[in-house]
Amino acid sequence: MMAGGNERSMKALKEVWRRPENSLCADCGKPDPDWASSTLGVFICLSCSGIHRNIPSISKVKSLKMDHWDDAQVQFLAKHGNAVTKATYEAHIPIYYYKPTYNDCQVLREQWIRAKYERKEFTELGKQLPYSDGVKEGILWKRGRDNGQFLPRKFLLSEREGCLKYFTKQDAKEPKINIKIDVINATFQPVKIGNPNGLQITYLKDNKTRNIFVYHESGKEVVDWFNAIRSVQFHYLKVAFPIASDNEIKNRLTRNFLKEGYMEKTGPKQREAFKKRWFTLDHRRLMYFKDPLDAFAKGEVFVGSRENGYSVQKGLPSGTQGNFSWHYGLTIVTPDREYLFTCETETDQLDWIAAFSSVINQAMTPQEYAIEAYFKFKS
């Protein structure tokens, strides 16, 4: 029951709240938001309300269930609401800009909210944005491959050259690494990296995945880097695939991993002891690492489609001999061999099975057939 306020304004508030446009959080899309901003006129979830509370000059938030709303505030909500407010604050979002959901980390959601309402980045057409001019240069703290220390490194992103470079010294003429823009992925990993602004940049080198872990003290700066990478990739792919639609290209930009976590695995003979490894499922690449922050995977498994003889099964084959300490098994069947894994809990096991199934149930693209052929050749 809502506390305080007269019945008329409570009834009016409920009516506005029930409108279909207000059934999802205006900022992250979470269903059933039960907070609202009395100054912006948007309905938001509890988590986003916490971010709004950090910008009190722009947004005053109140609970729709527990706080009192006066007539004028209810009328303001009725006049605005999520659809009207979005039409102003989200009028001109670049197609490549990453709009976070409620599953995304704090820094992405906070910078999206600040970009919209505080910096008003999307209200005017053609506004110069810090990630839209095809070049970005600056310092990011990068984790050393061998010593694990984070040190400041100069990074340069260039649309004209179609690459991302980093330099070990400020005045270095030659980059340590020069990465082609079309083989880059970037995904926020605050927990794994141990920093709220931690960003994992992965790229393919000789068809092997290499990881770089970076962060910046400023949340705005690290999210600007992320969207600058997406912007450069988008324009590069527009040239490379002129007949592809903008939406098709947008879907080929950075992607989150489908699942990550620890499992135990055994070797090809299936008699060796199971060893605990960190696994990352990046679409059809299942990679395993000794440590979550390793630069290179110890191994990679290609996960194809059901019609090509791939499947995932609950449990291990009967008579499995290798010693294992975790008891929730699963088996990946490929045309060439079976891969055996164990998970610590049943929840983990079911989550991994669901993630593998989502990949196996998709038809393979021509590029993926080429990757499968490479994996088979390599093995």
TASUL-V474786 format. One record per run of one state. SS is the DSSP state (H for helix, E for strand, C for the rest). FROM is the first residue (numbers start at 1). TO is the last residue. If there is no record, write none. Layout:
ss=<SS:SS>
from=<FROM:FROM>
to=<TO:TO>
This chain:
ss=<C:H:C:H:C:E:C:E:C:E:C:E:C:H:C:E:C:H:C:H:C:H:C:E:C:E:C:E:C:E:H:E:C:H:C:E:C:E:C:H:C:H:C:E:C:E:C:E:C:E:C:E:C:H:C:E:C:E:C:E:C:H:C:H:C>
from=<1:7:18:20:23:24:25:31:32:35:38:43:45:46:54:61:64:71:80:81:90:106:119:135:144:150:159:163:168:177:181:184:189:190:194:199:206:208:216:219:241:246:251:259:266:275:283:285:290:296:297:299:303:306:309:311:315:328:334:338:344:346:361:366:379>
to=<6:17:19:22:23:24:30:31:34:37:42:44:45:53:60:63:70:79:80:89:105:118:134:143:149:158:162:167:176:180:183:188:189:193:198:205:207:215:218:240:245:250:258:265:274:282:284:289:295:296:298:302:305:308:310:314:327:333:337:343:345:360:365:378:379>
